[in-house]
């Protein structure tokens, strides 16, 4: 793993550190995630989407079984 040195405005870094602390993370972790996403290396969102689709298929829902008319969908009680 490589190290990276950047130059950042003091006030921006101070605010970022406070926000990271509130979120229970670090500036290093945030920058790592952003850089990986920018480079197209971070595929966590693809894994999450695959998991969601798999769970949806396993749910054995009766998708498409119920049919409603337009009137039924927009009926006001």
N, C-alpha and C positions, 0 to 999 in steps of 0.2 A: 504494500500500500504506500502511495506517495504522499508526501507532505506538501502543502500549498500555503504560500504567504500572500496575503492581500492587504491593500491599504483601504481603510474605511474611515469615514468621518467619525470623530470621537463621540459626538452626540447620537449619531445613528447606531453606533455599536453599543452605547450605554442603554438606549431604548430597546435594542434587540436583545441584549442580555437580560433585561428585566422581563420582557415578554417571554423569552425562552424559559426563564426561571418559573414564571407563572404557569407555563404549560408543561413543566416538568421535563424539559429537554435541555439541550445545549446548542450553542451557536454552531459548533462543529457538526452535530447531528443534522441540524437544519440545512446547513450549506452542503453537506454530503448528499442528502436526499435531493435537494434542488439541482445540484450538479449532475447527479445520476439521471434524474428525470430529463434534464436538458440534453444530456448525451444519449438518451434513449436506452440507458442501461437498466433503469429501475422498472421492472415489469410487475410490480405488486398489484397494480390496478387490473392487469390482465388475469392474474391468478384469482383475484377476488371475483371478477366477472365469471370466470370458469366455474368457480365454486358455487356462485349463485345460480347459474344455469343448471348445474348438476343437482343441486338441492330442489330446484323447481321441478325437474323431471322426476325426482324421487318422491315428491309430495303426493303423487297420484291424485291430483285434483281433477275434478270433472270439467276441465276447461272445455268450453264449447258445447257442453251438454245443455245448458240453459239457453233459451231463446226468448228475447223480449221484443216487443214491438216498440216503435218510437213513442207511441202514446203512453205505454206502460212506464218507460224510462223517464218521461217528463211529466207524469201525472202528479198533481198537487193534491194532498189530502186536506 
